[in-house]
Amino acid sequence: MLGVYSAVARGAFRRYSTYRAATVAGVVTNSVFGGILASTMLALWQARPGLGGYDARQAVTYVWISQALLVTVAVWGGGFQDDVQARFRSGDIAIDLYRPVDFQGWWLATDLGRAGFQLLTRGAVPLALGALVFELALPSEPLVWAEFLLAVVLAVVVSFGVRFLVSLAGFWLHDSEGVRAAVMVLSMFFSGMLLPLALFPGALGELARVLPFSAMVQLPADVLLQRRTGYSLLTLYGFQLAWAAALLMLGRVAQALAVRKVVVQGG
C-alpha cells in the first residue's frame, strides 16, 4: 500500500511539473513581492531596530522564507482542494469513495507530491534570488537545512489537515468556497505569513502561537533562522506533530460521518 501512495505522490509531482509557464509566472510573482516586502521590512527595522527580537538581516530573511513557503505549504489554500471541489460538482467524488485506497491517504499523498515540486521551484528559486539581492541570514550548516526540511514536511501535513477538513464541508454544503475563503484569511493572518508572530501583541500573540496555523510558516522559519535549537527544536517538532495528528484524526472522523450521507451533484 505504501507503494501506491508513493506512486500517487510522484504522479502529482510530475503533474505540477507540466505547468511550466504557470510555474515561471509564480516564481516571478513570489520574487517581486519578496523584494517589495523585504524593502518594507528594512525600512521598518531601520525605524525600530530589534523589533520582535529580529535584527534587520533576520527580518529580511524571514520575508524570503515566508515567500518560499507560501505556495509550498498552500497558505492560501488550493492544491488538492481544487480537485476535490471540482469532483463534488461533477459527481466524481462518488468514484473516489470506491477506490481501494484510503480517501484521506490518497489526497495526502497527492498534496505531498505537489508540495515537493513547489518547494523546488516556487520555494528554492525565489529564496536564491533573494539571497543574490539582499544580505540574508541563511545557515551554512547542512544539518540546519535538514531540520528545516523536516519542519516543512510537517507544516505541509498540518496544512493538509486544515484544508482536508475544509474540503469535507463540501459533503454537507456542496460548495466549500465560503468556508475556504474564511480559513484562508485566518491562515494568512495567524501563520506568520504577513508578519512574524513575535510582533503580535499580548493575548493575540499567545493565541496565534498555539493555533495550528503557526506550524505552517512561523515554525519552519524559526528553524532556518536558528531561533529554535536543542530541546526547543524538539518541542517545535512535537507541536507540529501533535497538530498534524489531531487534524488528521478529526479528518477521519468527519470523513466517516460524511460518507453516511452523500449527495452527488451532476450525477
Secondary structure as UniProt FT lines:
FT   HELIX           2..17
FT   HELIX           20..47
FT   TURN            49..50
FT   HELIX           51..53
FT   HELIX           56..72
FT   TURN            73..76
FT   HELIX           80..90
FT   HELIX           93..98
FT   HELIX           103..118
FT   HELIX           119..123
FT   HELIX           124..133
FT   HELIX           142..168
FT   HELIX           170..173
FT   HELIX           177..190
FT   TURN            191..192
FT   HELIX           197..199
FT   HELIX           202..210
FT   HELIX           212..215
FT   TURN            216..217
FT   HELIX           218..224
FT   TURN            225..226
FT   HELIX           231..258
FT   TURN            259..260
//
